[in-house]
Amino acid sequence: MTVVIGTDDVARFRAAVGRRLGLHFDDGKLVFLADTLRQRLDATGRGCEAYVGSIEAGLATDEIGILARDLTVSETYFFRNIEQFRATAEVALPERIAARQGQKRLRLLSAGCASGDEAYSLGIVVTESAIDASWDVSIRAVDVNPSMLEKAVRAQYSTWALRETSAEVQRRWFRPEGRDVLLAEEARMRVRFEERNLAQDDPELWPPESYDIVFCRNVLMYLLPETAQRVIERITRSLVPGGFLFLGHAETLRGLSQSFHLRHTHGTFYYQRKERAELPGCTYAQAPSESTSETSPLVAAVDGADGWIDAIRRASERIESLARTPIGAQVRREVSPIDQPPRWDLGKALELLKNERFAAALDVVQAFPAEAAIDPEVLLLRAVLLTHGGSFAVAEDTCRRLLAIDELNAGAHYLMALCREAEGDREGAAEHDQAAAYLDPAFAMPRLHLGLLARRHGDRKTALQELDQALLLLQREDAPRLLLFGGGFGRETLIDLCRAEIVACGGQP
Ligand SMILES: C[S@@+](CC[C@H](N)C(=O)[O-])C[C@H]1O[C@@H](n2cnc3c(N)ncnc32)[C@H](O)[C@@H]1O
């Protein structure tokens, strides 16, 4: 008999799954969740109340694995985003080998490894590297889905899993096994699989400052924001300073952490944990407790701030919301605790910016007290106004100061791109545009700028790709962000410009 379940039951089931596995399901997935819940009730013979209650209470440990099997996306393949494996082979491994000469030991982690393709790809990279045989190198691979881990241990794959693997690597490391392929023992022997739940605190999985390289790709995107934040905190504590973190190509640390440098090589972005000395007030290594958070002397400098990272994360959003609000209705005290007590008011400068009175707006910002020089939103607005006014050298200096506080600030990277271009540094400009576009995939202006740079350089293919993308994004771009970064042009003008450029490149707008 099919059990009848109501919307309240599904909502409770969603919350329980979020609590235990950290998985996020939006309303569009409610039917899928209802089907899964119904199947589990049928299979276990339990009533809805008892079943969901046991998940909530964390009593049904076997059921967690089954739910992980039924609810997670386990898509993966060997050498997925191959550029990240190149960066591992040519940057991350050599740097970590140099740093570990004393211990001759390297620890890698594949967090959310699914059927093991990623961990084994690392196994191949490590085995093909020039690491001396005397080194102790191991790759720990963890996932919450036991059926995927069973597959990983077998190391037998369909040829589809090798769709991004070169023929040469296939020949060297795989041998046919019926219609499938089997990975050679030499690439398997360093990899160890374990069933672990990233959503739960697990001191054994996260020893402080132990991993040299962590791959946690295409996992955060399925997690609740608070779980993703926790996972990043654990990874941060567990990575040795100078260690590397690779995320999926659509995932960023923007808004999640200030403990990393953004690295960009081999056409891909990844992160390197800052050295301890670069993290003022960081207490990760000394007190690796779950409640540890990064603090900075800057927090003390801004009375009542609820955390430096949060303050920085919201900086450009707050400017945008201020820009959106009619000037009379702006009460900075309500926007964020960072503004208590309000000591400088961006409202007047933003109103002047809206009226295209850039020089007057800059005068207002310049007249702020000295403490404002460390407020990320003041720095961003100042950099915008300086760029508008053509003072690129000072704008660049302001951007650098902002990036020193918040390396993952997409707006600052975009403004840096404009400044670099003004200096004739096309490559530097493109580099910053790419960083801005990676950090915030919805940000239209860096795409438009990349398109213009490519067209001027005669690279019509790249120009068309970027301009097409910019055209799409411009139509949805936030009005306040256009006000800040649109260079004084409105949406329609920018869209017209984009279309004209596409036509000039021989494309169809
Ligand atoms: C799309 S796969 C990514 C596989 C591989 N990292 C890649 O990028 O090709 C996502 C994996 O994350 C795992 N996962 C999701 N939530 C998890 C959790 N709370 N703990 C451990 N693994 C989790 C899923 O089981 C799934 O195997």
The ligand as a Gaussian input file, in Angstrom:
#p B3LYP/6-31G(d) Opt

LIG

0 1
 C       29.122000      15.587000      -8.439000
 S       30.032000      14.514000      -7.378000
 C       31.636000      15.212000      -7.529000
 C       32.683000      14.165000      -7.789000
 C       34.078000      14.723000      -8.041000
 N       34.527000      15.519000      -6.941000
 C       34.103000      15.532000      -9.320000
 O       34.135000      16.764000      -9.277000
 O       34.086000      14.920000     -10.392000
 C       29.505000      15.056000      -5.779000
 C       29.824000      14.059000      -4.685000
 O       29.719000      14.722000      -3.432000
 C       29.248000      13.776000      -2.500000
 N       28.659000      14.424000      -1.332000
 C       27.557000      15.199000      -1.273000
 N       27.299000      15.531000       0.001000
 C       28.276000      14.971000       0.744000
 C       28.562000      14.951000       2.138000
 N       27.768000      15.569000       3.012000
 N       29.641000      14.279000       2.559000
 C       30.449000      13.621000       1.678000
 N       30.219000      13.594000       0.368000
 C       29.149000      14.264000      -0.099000
 C       28.205000      13.005000      -3.287000
 O       27.922000      11.755000      -2.688000
 C       28.849000      12.894000      -4.645000
 O       29.528000      11.677000      -4.792000

